[in-house]
Amino acid sequence: MASMKPGFTVIRGARLADPGLRRAEPTDVLIQDGIIREVGVGVAAPEGAAVVDAAGMVIHPGLINAHTHGHGGLARGQGDKWTLELLLAAGPWISGGRTLEDKKLSTLICAAEMVAKGCTAAYDLTYEFPLPSREGMDAIAEAYAEVGMRAVIAPMVADRTMYEAIPGLMEALPPGLRKDVEALRLRPAEETLSAMSDILKHWRWGAADIRAAVAPTIPHHCSDAFLCGCMKLAKEHGVGLHSHVGESKVQAITGMKRYGRTLLRHMDHLGLVDENFTAAHAIWLDDDDLKLMRDRGAALAHNPGSNMRLGNGMFRLRRALDLGVNVGIGTDGVNCSDNGNMYEALRYASMVSKVQSPDPRTWASVEEVYKAGTQGSARALGFTDIGAIAPGMKADIVFLDLNSLSWIPHNWTVNQIVHAEDATGVRHVMIGGDFVYFDRRHTKLDIAKLAIQAETARARLEEASAAMRHLYEKLEPVVSSFCPGLAAQPYHLNRYLCDAPASGV
């Protein structure tokens, strides 16, 4: 049952999740060569078509992760009580020293988890130090191809370290630490842009729906010339541009100090914000920023799990949707949000929209959250043919077992997908008509072997990164004091006054 391509496949007796219905109704789905051709009751299938008996199952389009980091796979569980800035300070420790095999392995871990938890495509902002490389990106693409998943892979790049990017932070370091941090300087912008150009010119994974993109990591971590260089590469190659914008209050204040305007408006001033642009997190965007995103046709990637885990605040999902912005949902990396479970991300997105106000009229509905995690995320990735079970769409389909405890009883399908499903109900996952996960087992991957490889790599990297861990331990008291102090400053944006990270904008 591992593969059903090429030719015809018909799914019989499934209940199709439909936001317009309280309970999913029985439906058949006809698939030809990985494309959905017909959806309905009693669909006729050609003689010899493979038949999938889906009685007792709910099907929904594969969830789509609008923002994650494959390099985080080998760094799961490394930190607690980390702000975003502490996570960045820990980067050389928890993500450094990787071999080519480590880069692939880390991504395999993340992709395997996402597929097993109902996710069929992801926007992966991955990191290589000191430069992104064609070989490294190929290894990461190979990981997604081996699992059978679609992906957009964007090397995460900058030409300034956090210590150079945040005003006053370098000066706050003792002289000895300052010298250590200066050794972490990034390569000149020209070298990084040249490496990116080489990757994009030689990208060979498009046929597998594994695409390339460009990710200037955080706007103020990049010089204006570097941001414009990234934009030029993205436009030349017709690929997406993705950045962390307004993730923490430190970022928001830094933007105003450095540019005299919000980070988003500065990026727009340089020409980066358009229909191919995705802003991750976007907690500290004001209404004018959101309207600008809408008007440019750009997308937001909402990552509620890491937003809470890192103490960054609460994204205003209701407001963004009301203003007409396209919103996708992501998990962020497992190094800061602990898992790649998109069902959890959906639930968090719903809960975070509700906890900000006692007025239900200001909350996002389950239908809106479900749409964000499928069609909204697909648009953020730049795909037009995934995110729905409908004729002409690619057959990326998740099968949920109605005998699993999250579905006993089955009252309201989409509500239970968003609020009750925790991935334990995932029975099968089909991508492009091919079962990449069947009867709760990967069909293309040996998970026991993966676990052994991961533990071997963990032990080796723990020893190899001991010096970087020691450096982090010296940096932590300074970063954990200076950055919250910066964030404690009142943040004025138009009519808005934001005093605490938990309040949002």
N, C-alpha and C positions, 0 to 999 in steps of 0.2 A: 504493500500500500504506500510505499515511500514516494513513488512518482506516478503521475497520471498524465503526463504530457508526452508527445503531442496528441491531438485528437480531441474527442468530446468526453466530458464528464458531466454527470447530472447529480445534483444534491437533492435528495428526496426527503420530505417530511420534516425539515427544519422549521423552527419558528424564527422568523426574521425580525430582529429588533427594528422598530419603527418609532421615532419620536412622536409621530402623530397618533399612535395607538397606545392605550394603557398596557395591554398584554399583546405580546408578539403573536402573530397568527401563522399557521402552517404555510410554507412556501417552498417551491422548488426553484433551483437555480441551475441553468444550463451554461456550461463553460466550454469554450472552444479554444484550444491552444493558449490557455492562460487568460483569456478574455471572457468576461461575462456577456453572454448573448441574449439571455432571456431570464426574467424573474416572474414567477406567478404560480398559480395553483394548477397542477396537472400539466406541466410543461412537457411537450413531446421531445424525445431525444432520439437521435439516429441509432439505428441498430448497431450494437457493438459498443455503445458508449459505456464507459465505466460508471458504476452507480455507487454513490455514497449514501448509506442509510443514516440519516441524521435525526431520526425520531428520538424524542427525549432530549433534544439539544436546542439551544438558542444560538443563532449565528449573528455576528455583527462584523462590520468592516474592521480590518486590522487597525489597532490604535497606532498613532503616529507620534513619535517623540520629537517635539520641535526644538529641543536643546539638550544635548548631553555631551559627555567628554569620555571617549573611549580610553584615554590614557589613565583614567581614574580607576580602572578595574583592579589593578594590582595594589591600589592604595586604600582599598575599602577598610573602614574601621580604624583609621590611624589617629583620629582626633576627636576631642569633645571640647565644648565651650570655645570653639573657634569662631571668630568673626570672619568675614570675607578677607580682611587684610591679614589676619593670622594664617588663614588657609594659603594665601599667596606667599606669605613669608615661609611657610612650610614646603612650598613647591619644590625647591631644589633637593629637599630631603625625601619627600614621599613620591616624587615623580622623576628623580634624576637617575643617572647611571644605567639607563635602559639600553639593552642590546636590541638589534633588529627583531630577534625572536621574542623579546619581552614586549615590544610594541604590538606585535601581532597577538600575542597571548593575552595582553591586557584588554584589547578590543574584543577578542573572542569571548572572554568572560562576560563582558557587558552585552554583546550581541546575543549570546546564548540565553542570558537571563531575560532580555527583552522579549525574545521570541516565545520563551516558555510562559511569559506573562502577558501574552496577547498583543505584542507590538510587532509590526511588520516593516517599519521604516523609521529612520532616525536622522537627525541633523547632528553630526558629530564634530565638535570643535576640539581637535586633537592637538597635542603639543609635542614638539621635538626640540631638544636643546643640543647645541647652540643654534642650529638652523633646521628648518624643515627640509626634507630630502625626498627625491623621487623614490628611492628605495624604501624609505620609511612609510610614505603614503601608499606605496604598492602593498607593503606588508599589512597595513591597516585595511586596505580595500580587500585584500585576500581573505582577511578574517570575516568580513561581512559576506563575501561570496561563498565561503565555506559553510557558513550557517544558513545561507539562502535568503538573506535579508536585503532590502533596499536601503540606500544610505546616501546622504550628502556629506562629504568629508571636507572639512575646512581647516587647514593648518592654522593654528592660533599664533599670531605673530605680533611683535611690537619692536620698538627701537629704544624704549626707556624701561628701566626696572621700576617697580613700585616705589622704591626709595627716591628715585629721581622724579617720579610722577606726582607724588603727594607733597605739596608745599610744606617745607619745614621738617619733613621726616628724616632726611639725610642728616640735617644739622642737629637733630635730636639724639643721634647716635653718638656714643663715646668714640673718640678718635680711633681706637683699635678696631671696634666693630665697623666703623665707617670704611676702614681699609679693607676689611673682609668683604663687605658688601660691594665695594667698588670692583672687586675681582669677579663679581657676578654680572658685570655689564654685558648687555646684549651686543650682537654683531652690528656693524654699521647698517643703516637702512638699505643702502645699495646692495649689500650682500644678501640680505633677507629677501628683498624684492626680486633679485636675480634667481635665487633658489625657488621662489614661488613661481616665477615665470617658467622655469624649467619643468616644474611639476605640471603646470597647466598645459604646456605645449605637448607633453608626452603622456597625458592622461589617456588610459586605455580601457576604462571600466564602464563606459557609457552604455554598452550593450547589456550589461547586467543591472542597469538602473542604479549604478553606484557612481555618483556624480561628484565633481570637485566644486569647491567654493573658496572664498577668501574670508579670513576672520581676523581683522585688526582687533586684538583682544579686548581692550578697554580704551576709549578715545584718548584720554589724557596720558595713557601709557605710550602714545604714538605722537611723533611730531606731525605737524600739518603736512609736511612734504611726504612723510611716510603714509599718512592716511590717503593722500591724493594718489600716491603710487599704488596703493591697494585698490583704490577705486578704478584706476586706469587698467590694471590687470583684470579686474572683474568685468569691466565693460568690453575689453578687447576679446575676452574669451567667452563672453555671454554667460557668466556664472553668478551665483548669489554672493552677497556680502552680509556678514553676520557679526554683531558686536555686542558686548555687555554694556548696556547703557542705563544709567540711573539705578544700578543694582543696590548700592549702599548709600547711606547719607554722606559718608566720606567722599564718595564719587561726586555726588550732587554739589556739595560745597566746593570741592576742588574745581569742578567745571566753572562755577561762578567766579572763583578766585583767579583761575587761569585765563578764562575767556571773556568774563563779564556777561555770560549768557549760559543757558543750559547746555549740557553736553549734546543733546539731540539737535538743538538749534545750531550749535557750532558745526556738527557733522553736516547738517543741511546746508549751511553757509558754504561748506567746501564742495557740496554737490553729491554727497554719498547717499542721501536718503531718497530712494525711489522704489519702484514696484519690486525690485529684486533685493531689497534691504530688509533684514530682520533684526530687531532690537530685543535682546534677551533681558528678562527680569522687569525692567521698566517701572519699578516701584516708585521712583522719585521723579516721574514725569508729571507735569501739570497738564491742565486742560488744553493749553495752547500746543504743548508737545503732542498730545494725543490727536488733536485735530490735524496737526502737521503730518503725523503718520497716516491718518486717514486720507488726507488730500494727496499724499504722494503714493498711495496704494501700497504702503509698506506693511509689514507684519510684526506683531509682538509675540514673543515666546514666554509664556507665564510659567514660572517654576516654583510653585507654592511650597514644596518640600524644603528645598534649600533656602528659600527666602526666610522661612521660619527657623530652620536649623542654624543658620548663620546670623540670625538676629537682624536681618536687613529690613524687615517691615512687611506690609501687606499690600499687594497689588490691587488696584481698584478695578476689578474685573467688570462690575456692573457699569461703571462710568465709561470704560473703554468700549464696551459693547454698545452702550447708548449713543456714543459719539460716532459709531460706525467703523471702528478699527477692527481689522482682522486679527484675531487672537488665536494662537495655537497653545498647546500645553506640553511642557517638558518635565523630565525628571531631574535635570542637571546631572552632574557626575556622581558616581557612587562614592567618590572620595569626600563628598560634602553633603549628599542627601541619602547615602547609605544603601540605596537600591535603585534598580531600573524598572520599578513596577509602575506602569502607566495607570493601572486601576487606582493605586494609591494616590497618584498625582491628580486624577480626576476628582477623587473624594476630597483631597485637600483643597483643590480649586473651589469646589462647592462650599466647603466649610469656611474657608478664608473669606469668601464673599459674604457669608452670613454673619460672621463674628464681628464685623466692623460696624454693624448697626442693628438695633432692635426692630427696625422696620422691614418687614419681608419684601416690601416693594423695591428695596435697594439690593436685594439678593439676586444672584444668578440662578436660573432654573436648571434642573438636571438636563433638560433638552439643550440648553445653551452650552453647558459644560461638555456634554457628549459631542456636540457639533464641533466645539473647539478642539477636542482631542482627536478628531478624525479629519473633517474637511478643513478646519482652521489650520491645523498643523500641516496638512498636505499642501495648502497654499503657501505656508511659510517655507516649506522645502522646495517649492517651485514645481510641484507635481499637479497635473490637472486630471489624472486618470486613476487616482487612488483616493481612498477615504470614504467610499460609498459602495454598497452592493446594488448595482444598477447596470443595465445594458451599456456596453462600451467601456466599462471600467475594468481594471485588472482584478483578477480573482484573488484578492488578499482578504482572507476570511478566517475569523476565529470562531471555533465551536465550543460553546459552554455547556457543561453537563448539568441538566436540570435536577439531577439527583444529588448534586453537591449541596452542602448545607446552606450556602448563601442563597440558594433558590428554593428553599423549603420554608414556606410556600412561595409560589410564583405569583405575585400580585401585580407588580408594575415593572415592566421589563427594563426600560431605560433608567428608571430610578434605581433599580437594583444593580445595574451595571455600574452606575456612578457611585452609589452609596454602600452597596453590600458586597459586590464581587471583590475578592482580594487576590485573584489569580489561581486560587485552589480549584476553581471550576473549569479551568482551561483544559479541554480534552484534546483538541487538535488545532493546529494552525496551518493554514494554506497560504502560500505566497505564489502568485502567478499560476494558480491551478496545481501547484506542487505541494504535497504535504511535507513541510520541513519539520513538523512536530506532530507526531501521531500517537494517540493513546498514551499521552503524557510522557512521551520519550522523543528526544531529538532523533531525526532520521539521518542527519548528515554529520553528526558530532558524537564523539565518545566522551561523555561527561566525566566518567571516572578517570580517564586519562588526563582530561583537562585539569581536574582537581590535583592530581599528582604533579603535573607541570607547574601549576600555580604555586603549590607549596614549595617546590624546589626553587622557583624564582624568588619567592618571598624571602626564604632564608638567605639566599645569596645577596639579594638587594638590601636586606637589613644590615648585613655586614658591610657591604660596599658603601652604604649611605651613612655610616656612623658619624663621619666627620660633619656632614651636612646636618644631621640631627643635632649634633652638639652646637653648631652655629645657630640653628633655629632656637635652641633652648636659651642661648644668650640674647637673641633678638626678641624673643617673646615678651619679656617685661617692658621693653621700650615700645614695641608696636601695640601691645595691649593697653598701654597707658596713653600714648600719643594719639592714636586714631579715635578712640572713644572721646577723648578731649576735643578733638576737631569736630566730631559729630555732635557734640553737645552745644555747638554754636547754633543760634536760631538761623533758620534757613528761609529766606524771603524769596518767594516766586510769585510775581503778580500780586494777587490778593491773598496768597496762601502763606501761612506761617507754620512751619513744621518744627517742633521742638524735640520730638522723640522718634527714634527709628521705628518703633512699633506702631506709630500712628499713620504711616503712609504719607501721602501728599494731599 
